Amino acid sequence: MPAPHPLEFRQRAVELARMGEKPVSAIAKDLGISESCLRNWMSRADVDEGLKEGLSTDERAELVRLRRELRVKDMEIEILKRASAYFARENVLPK
């Protein structure tokens, strides 16, 4: 997987594409990226600026963070359930 381009590069590429002086395909070729990549950046910028429906970059990052936290909490709960069952079994059975 190629290294991601810096945020400033992406923002400037979107600005150039929005100016409309050249076709998107020509701008992408000049910058050394694919046309679909530039169009994805433009779409993401539209969502982030509120011009288009969808999850913004910040909302998407928060969703990822919350899902990760939920996964950890679920694992912790499962561990605690197993530990409590183990200790309950130890206390019930005669020695």
C-alpha positions in Angstrom: 0.0 0.0 0.0 1.5 3.4 -0.9 2.1 5.9 1.8 -0.8 8.4 2.3 -0.3 11.9 0.9 0.0 14.7 3.4 -3.2 16.6 4.3 -1.9 19.9 2.8 -1.3 18.1 -0.5 -4.8 16.7 -0.6 -6.4 20.0 0.3 -4.4 21.8 -2.5 -5.3 19.1 -5.0 -9.0 19.6 -4.2 -8.7 23.4 -4.5 -7.0 23.0 -7.9 -9.7 20.6 -9.1 -12.5 22.9 -7.9 -11.1 25.9 -9.7 -12.1 24.2 -12.9 -9.2 25.5 -15.1 -8.3 22.0 -16.1 -10.2 18.7 -16.2 -9.9 16.6 -13.1 -8.1 13.8 -15.0 -5.4 16.3 -16.1 -4.9 17.6 -12.6 -4.6 14.1 -11.2 -2.1 13.1 -13.9 0.0 16.3 -13.2 0.0 15.5 -9.5 0.9 11.8 -10.0 -2.3 10.4 -8.5 -5.2 8.5 -10.0 -8.3 10.4 -11.1 -10.5 8.2 -8.8 -8.2 9.2 -5.9 -8.7 12.9 -6.6 -12.4 12.4 -7.0 -12.6 10.6 -3.6 -10.7 13.4 -2.0 -13.2 15.9 -3.5 -16.1 13.9 -2.3 -14.6 13.6 1.2 -14.0 17.4 1.3 -17.6 18.0 0.3 -18.8 15.9 3.2 -16.4 17.6 5.6 -17.6 21.0 4.5 -21.3 20.1 4.9 -22.0 20.3 1.2 -22.9 16.7 1.0 -24.6 14.1 3.3 -22.4 11.6 5.1 -20.0 11.2 8.1 -17.3 13.8 8.3 -13.7 12.8 8.9 -14.0 13.7 12.6 -17.2 11.7 13.0 -15.7 8.7 11.2 -12.6 8.8 13.5 -14.9 9.0 16.6 -16.9 6.1 15.4 -13.8 4.0 14.9 -12.6 4.9 18.4 -15.9 4.1 20.0 -16.2 0.8 18.2 -12.7 -0.1 19.4 -13.6 0.8 23.0 -16.8 -1.3 22.8 -14.8 -4.3 21.5 -12.4 -3.9 24.5 -15.3 -3.6 27.0 -17.0 -6.7 25.5 -13.8 -8.7 26.0 -13.4 -7.4 29.6 -17.0 -8.4 30.3 -16.4 -11.9 28.9 -13.3 -12.3 31.0 -15.1 -11.2 34.2 -18.0 -13.6 33.4 -15.6 -16.5 33.1 -13.7 -15.5 36.2 -16.9 -15.2 38.3 -18.1 -18.6 37.0 -14.7 -20.1 37.9 -14.8 -18.7 41.4 -18.4 -19.6 42.0 -17.7 -23.2 41.0 -14.8 -23.3 43.4 -16.9 -22.1 46.3 -19.8 -24.5 45.6 -17.9 -27.7 45.1 -16.8 -29.5 48.3 -13.1 -29.9 49.0 
